[in-house]
Amino acid sequence: MPEPTIDPATVLAIFKAYDVRGTVPDQLDEDLARATGRAFAKVLGAPRIVVGHDMRPSSPGMAAAFAQGASELGVDVVIIGLASTDQLYFASGHLGLPGAMFTASHNPARYNGIKMCRAYAVPIGLETGLSEIRDQVIAGVPLAPTMAPGIIEQGDVLEAYAAHLLTLAPIRGRRLKVVADAGNGMAGHTAPAVFGRVGADQVDLVPMYFELDGTFPNHEANPLDESTLADLKARVVAERADVGLAFDGDADRCFLVDELGQAVNPSAITALIAERELAKHPGAHVIHNLITSRAVPEMIAEQGGIPVRTRVGHSYIKARMAETDAVFGGEHSGHFYFRDFWRADSGMLAALHVLAVLADTDRPLSELMARYARYPMSGEINSTVPDQAGAIAAIKAAYGERDGVELDELDGLTVSHADWTFNVRASNTEPLLRLNAEGKDLATMEGVRDEALAIIRKDS
C-alpha cells in the first residue's frame, strides 16, 4: 500500500484544542485518517485499541483507514462500528483500551473529525498528547520491514452500553411519554437499545428522525441552535408528552424540552443532576464551566457540595474532574460528565437522570426545573468577526476601568458585575465569537447583552 501523502498545513488547521475537525475530502480523508492511526499507535504505545464511527457517509471508510494505520504498527484493533461518542467512551472504559471516534458531532454534513482518548476514556487534548499525535502525522511514522500487522476484529458493545447506563440511572415510578429527536444522528442507534431495556410499561417512546443519515435531511443535529428544536417542541405539545429529548449528531449532548414545548436551560439540568449526585456523595466536588449560570455554583454550595469552575472543553473538564475527584460536571453547551462513567460525557445518561427524577414525582417538568432557573440568560449568541482578538481587546478596554467590574481570562474573557456577567470566547472549531450573558433580571441581561454585541460586531 503506498504511503499516505500529508499536507502539513492541513494537519495544523484541523488539529484543534481537543479533537480533529475538518471538511471532507479537502481537509480530512482516508489517507490522513490512516496516518493519524499510525501516529496514535506510536504515541500511545498500546497493544490494542478500539475504534467507532458515526453515520456520516465518510465515517466508515475513515475509521477503517485509521484502524489500518494502527495495525501497520502491530496494534490490534477492535472496530465497534456504528456508535455514539459516549458508546465509544463506554467501550474504552469497559475494555480498558485507548479509543478513537470518527464524528464531527453537531457540524454540518461536509465535516468529519476524530475524538481520541486513552484507556478508560481519559481525554486527549493538545496539552495531553494531541499535539504529539499531530506532529507525528506531519513527520510520518515509518514502518519496520519485519513488523507483523495487528489483528483487526469486529466488536459489539451496544447492549452492554445500554445495560450499564441503566444501572447508573434506573427509572422507576410513573409511566412517562417521551419524544426523542435524534436529528438523524447516533441517538437513532442508541435510544432503541436503551429504552428497549427500560420497557414500554415505563416509557412510551415517540421517535423522531431515528433514521441514520449523515446528510441531515430534516435539520442540523445541533440542539444548541434553538431553531433546530422547532419540530420537537411542536411534537411534544401535540403528543401531550412529559418531556422531549434532543440529541446532537454523535449523541454525546442532550437538550430538553418541557411539556409546554419550552426549551429547558442546560444550566438547570446541571443543577438538577448535581443535586442527585450530591445526595449520593455528600460534600463532593462538582465541575461547572465558566458560561454556566451563577445559579449552578450557588446551588452546589447550598447542597453541601464544592463547586469548581473550569474552562470550556471536554478534555479540560475531564482533567479537572480527575484532579478533584469530582462526582459530576456540567457544561452549558449540553455536555454532562459522570465520575461513574469514567468521567466521560453522555447525553443519554443525562437524559436518564432527568427521566428518573420526573418519573419519581407527579409534578410536570416545567415546574420541576423552575427552581433551578434563577437568572435570565441570553443563550449562546454567535458572531462572525474578522478580528476576534481585536474584538475581545475592545471589550476589555470598554469594561476594564468600570467600578465593580472584574475581568477573568480563564477562557476567552469573562466580565463580571454583582448584577450581571458575560463571557465572550472564540470557537475552537468555527470562525466565530460566542457570547453568553446573564443578569439579575431580564432588562439587566438584555442591556449588557446588547452593549457587548455592539462592541463585538462594530467592524463586522
C-alpha positions as CSV (number, residue, x, y, z in Angstrom):
1,M,0.0,0.0,0.0
2,P,1.5,3.4,-1.0
3,E,2.5,5.8,1.8
4,P,-0.2,8.5,2.5
5,T,0.6,12.0,1.2
6,I,0.1,14.5,4.0
7,D,0.0,18.3,3.8
8,P,1.4,19.8,7.0
9,A,-0.7,23.0,6.7
10,T,-3.8,21.0,6.5
11,V,-2.8,19.0,9.6
12,L,-2.1,22.1,11.6
13,A,-5.5,23.5,10.5
14,I,-7.7,20.5,11.6
15,F,-6.0,19.5,14.8
16,K,-8.0,21.6,17.3
17,A,-7.7,22.1,21.1
18,Y,-9.3,18.7,21.9
19,D,-10.1,16.9,18.7
20,V,-9.6,16.8,15.0
21,R,-12.2,18.5,12.8
22,G,-12.3,19.4,9.1
23,T,-14.1,19.3,5.8
24,V,-14.2,16.2,3.7
25,P,-12.4,15.4,1.5
26,D,-10.3,18.6,1.1
27,Q,-9.0,18.6,4.6
28,L,-9.8,15.2,6.0
29,D,-9.7,12.0,4.0
30,E,-8.8,8.3,4.4
31,D,-5.0,8.9,3.8
32,L,-5.0,11.4,6.7
33,A,-7.0,9.0,8.8
34,R,-4.6,6.2,8.1
35,A,-1.6,8.5,9.0
36,T,-3.4,9.5,12.2
37,G,-4.0,5.9,13.1
38,R,-0.2,5.2,12.8
39,A,0.6,8.3,14.9
40,F,-2.0,7.4,17.5
41,A,-0.5,3.9,17.8
42,K,3.1,5.3,18.1
43,V,2.3,8.0,20.7
44,L,0.2,5.8,22.9
45,G,2.2,2.6,22.6
46,A,-0.8,0.4,23.5
47,P,-1.0,-3.1,22.1
48,R,-4.8,-2.8,21.4
49,I,-7.3,0.0,20.6
50,V,-11.0,0.4,19.9
51,V,-12.5,2.4,17.0
52,G,-16.1,3.6,16.4
53,H,-17.8,5.9,13.9
54,D,-21.0,7.8,13.3
55,M,-23.4,7.7,10.4
56,R,-21.7,10.3,8.1
57,P,-21.0,8.8,4.7
58,S,-17.3,9.2,5.0
59,S,-17.0,7.8,8.6
60,P,-16.9,4.0,7.9
61,G,-14.1,4.4,5.4
62,M,-12.0,6.7,7.5
63,A,-12.5,4.5,10.6
64,A,-11.2,1.5,8.6
65,A,-8.3,3.6,7.4
66,F,-7.4,4.6,10.9
67,A,-7.6,1.0,12.0
68,Q,-5.4,0.0,9.1
69,G,-2.8,2.6,10.1
70,A,-2.7,1.4,13.7
71,S,-2.5,-2.2,12.6
72,E,0.6,-1.4,10.4
73,L,2.4,-0.7,13.7
74,G,1.4,-4.1,15.1
75,V,-1.5,-2.8,17.1
76,D,-4.7,-5.0,17.4
77,V,-7.9,-3.0,16.7
78,V,-11.5,-3.7,17.8
79,I,-13.9,-1.9,15.5
80,I,-17.3,-1.5,17.1
81,G,-18.8,0.1,14.0
82,L,-21.7,2.5,14.3
83,A,-21.6,4.2,17.7
84,S,-22.4,7.3,19.6
85,T,-19.4,9.1,21.1
86,D,-20.4,8.1,24.6
87,Q,-20.8,4.5,23.4
88,L,-17.1,4.7,22.3
89,Y,-16.2,6.0,25.7
90,F,-18.0,3.1,27.3
91,A,-16.1,0.7,25.1
92,S,-12.8,2.4,26.1
93,G,-13.7,2.1,29.8
94,H,-15.3,-1.3,29.6
95,L,-12.5,-2.9,27.6
96,G,-9.7,-0.8,29.1
97,L,-8.5,0.4,25.7
98,P,-7.5,3.7,24.1
99,G,-10.1,4.7,21.6
100,A,-10.9,6.8,18.5
101,M,-14.3,8.0,17.4
102,F,-15.0,9.3,13.9
103,T,-17.5,12.1,14.1
104,A,-18.0,15.8,13.6
105,S,-20.6,16.0,16.3
106,H,-23.1,18.8,15.5
107,N,-21.2,20.2,12.5
108,P,-22.9,20.1,9.0
109,A,-22.6,17.2,6.7
110,R,-19.5,18.3,4.9
111,Y,-17.4,17.9,8.1
112,N,-15.9,15.0,9.9
113,G,-13.5,14.5,12.7
114,I,-11.8,12.3,15.3
115,K,-12.2,12.3,19.0
116,M,-9.4,10.3,20.7
117,C,-8.9,9.1,24.3
118,R,-6.5,6.9,26.3
119,A,-7.7,3.8,28.0
120,Y,-10.7,4.2,30.4
121,A,-11.8,7.3,28.4
122,V,-9.0,9.5,29.6
123,P,-9.1,12.5,27.3
124,I,-6.5,13.6,24.8
125,G,-6.2,17.3,24.0
126,L,-3.4,19.4,22.6
127,E,-1.7,19.6,26.0
128,T,-2.2,15.9,26.8
129,G,-1.0,14.1,23.7
130,L,-2.9,15.5,20.7
131,S,0.0,17.8,19.7
132,E,2.4,14.8,19.7
133,I,0.0,12.9,17.5
134,R,-0.3,15.9,15.2
135,D,3.5,16.2,14.9
136,Q,3.9,12.5,14.2
137,V,1.3,12.8,11.4
138,I,3.3,15.6,9.9
139,A,6.6,13.8,10.3
140,G,5.3,10.5,9.2
141,V,5.7,7.2,11.1
142,P,8.0,4.7,9.3
143,L,7.3,1.0,9.3
144,A,9.7,-1.6,10.4
145,P,10.2,-4.1,7.4
146,T,9.8,-7.1,9.7
147,M,6.8,-5.8,11.7
148,A,3.8,-8.1,11.7
149,P,0.5,-6.3,11.3
150,G,-2.0,-6.2,14.2
151,I,-5.3,-8.1,14.0
152,I,-8.4,-6.1,13.1
153,E,-11.6,-7.5,14.5
154,Q,-15.3,-6.5,14.8
155,G,-16.9,-6.0,18.2
156,D,-20.3,-5.0,19.5
157,V,-20.9,-3.2,22.8
158,L,-24.3,-1.6,22.2
159,E,-26.3,-3.9,24.6
160,A,-23.6,-3.7,27.3
161,Y,-23.6,0.1,27.0
162,A,-27.3,0.3,27.4
163,A,-27.3,-2.1,30.4
164,H,-24.6,-0.1,32.1
165,L,-26.3,3.2,31.7
166,L,-29.5,1.9,33.4
167,T,-27.5,0.6,36.4
168,L,-26.4,4.3,36.9
169,A,-29.8,5.9,36.4
170,P,-32.7,3.4,36.7
171,I,-36.2,4.8,36.0
172,R,-39.0,3.8,38.4
173,G,-42.3,5.3,39.2
174,R,-45.0,6.7,36.9
175,R,-45.0,6.0,33.2
176,L,-43.6,8.7,31.0
177,K,-44.3,9.7,27.5
178,V,-41.0,10.8,25.9
179,V,-40.4,12.3,22.5
180,A,-36.9,11.9,21.3
181,D,-35.4,13.7,18.3
182,A,-32.2,12.0,17.1
183,G,-31.7,14.5,14.3
184,N,-30.8,11.5,12.0
185,G,-27.8,11.1,14.3
186,M,-26.5,8.4,16.5
187,A,-29.2,8.6,19.1
188,G,-31.2,6.8,16.5
189,H,-28.9,3.9,17.1
190,T,-28.6,4.0,20.9
191,A,-32.0,5.2,22.0
192,P,-33.8,2.0,20.9
193,A,-31.3,-0.1,22.8
194,V,-31.5,1.9,25.9
195,F,-35.3,2.5,26.0
196,G,-35.9,-1.1,24.9
197,R,-34.4,-2.1,28.2
198,V,-36.4,0.4,30.2
199,G,-39.6,-1.1,28.8
200,A,-42.7,0.3,27.2
201,D,-44.6,-0.1,30.5
202,Q,-42.2,2.6,31.9
203,V,-41.5,4.8,28.9
204,D,-43.8,5.4,25.9
205,L,-41.1,6.4,23.4
206,V,-42.1,8.6,20.4
207,P,-39.1,8.6,18.0
208,M,-38.3,11.4,15.7
209,Y,-35.7,11.3,12.9
210,F,-34.2,8.0,14.1
211,E,-33.1,7.1,10.5
212,L,-29.3,7.3,10.4
213,D,-28.5,9.8,7.7
214,G,-25.3,11.9,7.8
215,T,-26.7,14.3,5.3
216,F,-29.2,15.5,8.0
217,P,-32.3,15.8,5.7
218,N,-34.6,17.2,8.4
219,H,-32.5,19.7,10.4
220,E,-28.9,20.0,11.6
221,A,-28.2,17.8,14.6
222,N,-27.2,20.8,16.7
223,P,-29.7,21.4,19.6
224,L,-27.6,24.3,20.9
225,D,-29.2,26.2,18.0
226,E,-32.7,26.5,19.3
227,S,-34.2,26.7,15.8
228,T,-33.4,23.0,15.4
229,L,-35.8,22.3,18.3
230,A,-38.9,23.6,16.5
231,D,-40.1,20.1,15.3
232,L,-39.5,18.6,18.8
233,K,-41.4,21.4,20.6
234,A,-44.4,21.0,18.3
235,R,-44.4,17.2,18.7
236,V,-44.2,17.3,22.5
237,V,-47.2,19.5,22.7
238,A,-49.1,17.5,20.0
239,E,-48.4,14.2,21.8
240,R,-49.1,15.7,25.3
241,A,-45.7,14.2,26.2
242,D,-44.0,14.7,29.5
243,V,-40.6,15.6,28.0
244,G,-38.7,16.0,24.7
245,L,-35.1,14.9,24.3
246,A,-32.9,16.4,21.5
247,F,-29.5,14.9,20.8
248,D,-26.7,16.2,18.7
249,G,-25.1,14.2,15.8
250,D,-22.9,11.9,17.9
251,A,-25.4,11.9,20.8
252,D,-22.9,13.0,23.5
253,R,-25.1,16.0,24.2
254,C,-28.7,16.2,25.2
255,F,-31.1,19.1,25.4
256,L,-34.6,19.0,26.9
257,V,-38.0,20.4,26.0
258,D,-40.6,20.5,28.8
259,E,-44.3,19.5,28.5
260,L,-45.2,23.1,27.4
261,G,-42.9,22.9,24.4
262,Q,-40.3,25.2,26.0
263,A,-36.5,24.5,25.9
264,V,-35.0,23.7,29.3
265,N,-31.9,25.7,30.3
266,P,-28.9,23.4,30.3
267,S,-27.6,25.1,33.4
268,A,-30.8,24.0,35.2
269,I,-30.1,20.4,34.1
270,T,-26.6,20.7,35.5
271,A,-28.1,21.9,38.8
272,L,-30.7,19.1,38.9
273,I,-28.2,16.3,38.2
274,A,-25.6,17.8,40.6
275,E,-28.3,17.7,43.3
276,R,-28.9,14.0,42.6
277,E,-25.2,13.2,42.7
278,L,-24.5,15.1,45.8
279,A,-27.4,13.3,47.6
280,K,-25.4,10.1,46.9
281,H,-21.9,11.7,47.6
282,P,-22.3,14.4,50.2
283,G,-19.6,17.1,50.1
284,A,-18.2,16.1,46.7
285,H,-16.8,18.4,44.1
286,V,-18.9,19.3,41.1
287,I,-17.4,20.9,38.0
288,H,-19.2,23.6,36.1
289,N,-17.8,25.6,33.1
290,L,-17.4,29.3,33.0
291,I,-20.5,30.1,30.9
292,T,-22.8,28.1,33.2
293,S,-25.4,30.2,35.2
294,R,-24.4,31.6,38.5
295,A,-27.2,29.6,39.9
296,V,-25.2,26.4,39.5
297,P,-22.3,27.1,41.9
298,E,-24.8,28.7,44.3
299,M,-27.0,25.6,44.4
300,I,-24.0,23.2,44.5
301,A,-22.8,25.0,47.7
302,E,-26.4,25.1,49.1
303,Q,-26.4,21.3,48.7
304,G,-23.1,21.0,50.6
305,G,-21.0,20.4,47.5
306,I,-17.9,22.1,46.4
307,P,-18.3,24.0,43.1
308,V,-15.2,24.0,40.8
309,R,-15.1,26.4,37.8
310,T,-13.2,25.5,34.7
311,R,-12.8,26.4,31.1
312,V,-14.9,25.1,28.3
313,G,-14.0,21.8,26.6
314,H,-14.3,18.2,27.4
315,S,-10.5,17.5,27.8
316,Y,-10.1,20.3,30.3
317,I,-13.2,19.4,32.3
318,K,-12.3,15.7,32.5
319,A,-8.8,16.6,33.6
320,R,-10.2,18.9,36.3
321,M,-12.6,16.1,37.4
322,A,-9.6,13.8,37.8
323,E,-7.7,16.3,39.8
324,T,-10.6,17.0,42.3
325,D,-12.3,13.6,42.1
326,A,-15.4,15.4,41.2
327,V,-18.6,13.3,41.1
328,F,-20.2,15.3,38.2
329,G,-19.5,18.0,35.7
330,G,-21.8,20.1,33.5
331,E,-21.4,22.5,30.6
332,H,-24.0,25.0,29.5
333,S,-23.5,23.6,25.9
334,G,-25.3,20.4,27.0
335,H,-22.3,18.2,27.9
336,F,-22.7,16.3,31.2
337,Y,-19.8,14.3,32.7
338,F,-20.1,11.5,35.3
339,R,-17.4,10.1,37.6
340,D,-19.1,6.7,37.4
341,F,-19.0,6.8,33.6
342,W,-15.2,7.1,33.5
343,R,-15.6,10.9,33.8
344,A,-16.9,10.9,30.3
345,D,-19.8,12.9,28.9
346,S,-23.0,11.1,28.0
347,G,-26.2,12.8,26.7
348,M,-28.1,9.6,27.2
349,L,-27.1,9.2,30.8
350,A,-28.0,12.8,31.5
351,A,-31.4,12.2,29.9
352,L,-31.9,9.1,32.1
353,H,-31.2,11.1,35.3
354,V,-33.8,13.7,34.4
355,L,-36.3,11.0,33.5
356,A,-35.6,9.2,36.8
357,V,-36.4,12.4,38.7
358,L,-39.5,13.1,36.6
359,A,-40.9,9.5,37.0
360,D,-40.5,9.8,40.8
361,T,-42.9,12.7,41.0
362,D,-46.3,13.8,39.8
363,R,-45.1,17.3,39.0
364,P,-44.5,18.4,35.4
365,L,-41.0,19.1,34.1
366,S,-41.6,22.8,33.8
367,E,-42.4,23.1,37.5
368,L,-39.5,20.8,38.5
369,M,-37.0,22.9,36.6
370,A,-38.3,26.4,37.6
371,R,-36.4,26.3,40.9
372,Y,-33.1,25.9,39.1
373,A,-33.6,28.9,36.7
374,R,-32.8,31.9,39.0
375,Y,-31.4,34.3,36.4
376,P,-32.3,35.2,32.8
377,M,-29.7,34.1,30.3
378,S,-29.1,35.1,26.7
379,G,-28.2,31.7,25.4
380,E,-25.2,31.5,23.2
381,I,-25.0,34.2,20.5
382,N,-22.5,33.6,17.7
383,S,-21.0,36.4,15.6
384,T,-18.7,36.0,12.6
385,V,-15.9,38.5,13.4
386,P,-12.9,39.1,11.1
387,D,-10.6,40.2,14.0
388,Q,-11.6,38.1,17.0
389,A,-8.6,39.2,19.2
390,G,-9.3,42.8,18.4
391,A,-13.0,42.5,19.4
392,I,-12.1,40.9,22.7
393,A,-9.5,43.6,23.3
394,A,-12.1,46.3,22.6
395,I,-14.4,44.7,25.2
396,K,-11.6,44.5,27.7
397,A,-10.9,48.2,27.2
398,A,-14.5,49.2,27.4
399,Y,-15.2,47.4,30.7
400,G,-11.7,47.3,32.4
401,E,-12.0,50.6,34.2
402,R,-15.6,50.4,35.3
403,D,-16.3,50.3,39.1
404,G,-17.4,46.9,40.4
405,V,-16.3,45.1,37.2
406,E,-13.9,42.1,37.3
407,L,-12.2,40.7,34.2
408,D,-11.2,37.0,34.0
409,E,-9.3,35.4,31.1
410,L,-9.5,31.8,32.1
411,D,-11.2,31.1,28.8
412,G,-11.8,34.0,26.4
413,L,-12.9,37.0,28.5
414,T,-15.4,36.9,31.3
415,V,-16.7,40.3,32.5
416,S,-18.5,40.2,35.9
417,H,-20.5,42.6,38.0
418,A,-22.7,42.0,41.0
419,D,-25.8,42.4,38.8
420,W,-24.7,40.7,35.6
421,T,-21.9,38.7,33.9
422,F,-21.0,37.7,30.3
423,N,-18.3,35.7,28.6
424,V,-17.0,36.1,25.1
425,R,-14.7,33.4,23.6
426,A,-13.5,32.2,20.2
427,S,-14.9,28.9,18.9
428,N,-12.3,26.1,18.8
429,T,-14.0,24.6,15.6
430,E,-15.6,27.5,13.8
431,P,-14.6,31.2,12.9
432,L,-17.0,32.6,15.5
433,L,-17.0,34.6,18.7
434,R,-19.5,33.2,21.2
435,L,-21.3,35.5,23.7
436,N,-23.2,34.3,26.8
437,A,-24.7,36.9,29.1
438,E,-26.7,36.7,32.3
439,G,-28.4,39.3,34.5
440,K,-30.3,39.6,37.8
441,D,-33.4,40.3,35.8
442,L,-34.4,40.3,32.1
443,A,-33.8,44.0,31.5
444,T,-30.3,43.9,33.0
445,M,-29.4,40.8,30.9
446,E,-30.7,42.4,27.7
447,G,-28.8,45.6,28.4
448,V,-25.4,44.0,28.9
449,R,-26.0,41.6,26.1
450,D,-26.8,44.4,23.6
451,E,-23.9,46.5,24.8
452,A,-21.4,43.7,24.4
453,L,-22.8,42.7,21.0
454,A,-22.5,46.2,19.7
455,I,-18.7,46.1,20.5
456,I,-18.2,42.7,19.1
457,R,-20.0,43.5,15.8
458,K,-18.7,47.1,15.4
459,D,-16.5,46.3,12.5
460,S,-18.3,43.3,11.1
